[in-house]
Amino acid sequence: MSNPCLHDTDEDDTRSGLSLTRLLDALALGTVLMLAWRACHGHHHRRRTTRSARAPAAVHTWEGEGGRPLPTEHEASTVNRAH
């Protein structure tokens, strides 16, 4: 059993203060969870609804690097090598 001299408040005051503290803690936790959910939901919504960036402009390719085939007269042409 606890010593009544050590308590500076009534037991009813302690219970109401404790329930108020728990209520405020629950509200704070609920607010944090709601804000976290909204941020996460918004991030995923933006990722799913946005389109990819446009492809870059055509890159110039030099002869012999996968661009247009070389003319048959060119010394590095594969047609000349076959003959």
Summary of the structure (lengths in Angstrom):
residues: 83
radius of gyration: 37.5
end to end distance: 109.1
largest distance: 112.5
contacts: 126
relative contact order: 0.05
helix: 57%
strand: 0%
